Amino acid sequence: MKANDVMTTAARTCGLDTNLAAASEIMWNADCGILPVVDRDDNVVGVITDRDICIAVGSRGWLACDIAVKDVMSGNVFACRPDTDIRDALATMRGEKVRRLVVANPDGRVAGILSLDDIAVAAQSGVGGRQPDLSLGDVALTLKAICRRPLVQAKTM
């Protein structure tokens, strides 16, 4: 199974100068929680999530329309190609502790978004004693790795 077998192909994007109000409206209308950020040539240069927007607006005390995506986005784009094996994509998600990957064509343009949700829907339990291409256990192990947080030691006074 490849990324393009299960990814969301109707991925929406935004530009560097898009404001957070407009970005959140795009997310609302597209029912998504992440937008790849593209430059003028439609190459992916970052991502912004609904969480990024909430924290930026909540912590700055500014209006969402006064904050540009470029000031909040993450420049770390975790991505895969459309022909990436789904197990390799899961390994990237586990290693980077992310639930979504930008699926980028070799030219750097967005082909889609691959989410852990997409993969979970495509995963199957073994039927008739056969090993599935992708199991629900594979998805669960990835979610566990993403959710694992480092232990924080309490400060003693």
PyMOL commands that set and color helices and strands:
alter all, ss='L'
color gray80, all
select helices_A, chain A and resi 3-6+20-30+50-60+64-66+69-71+86-96+116-122+136-147
alter helices_A, ss='H'
color red, helices_A
select strands_A, chain A and resi 14-15+34-38+44-49+79-80+100-104+110-115
alter strands_A, ss='S'
color yellow, strands_A
deselect
rebuild
show_as cartoon
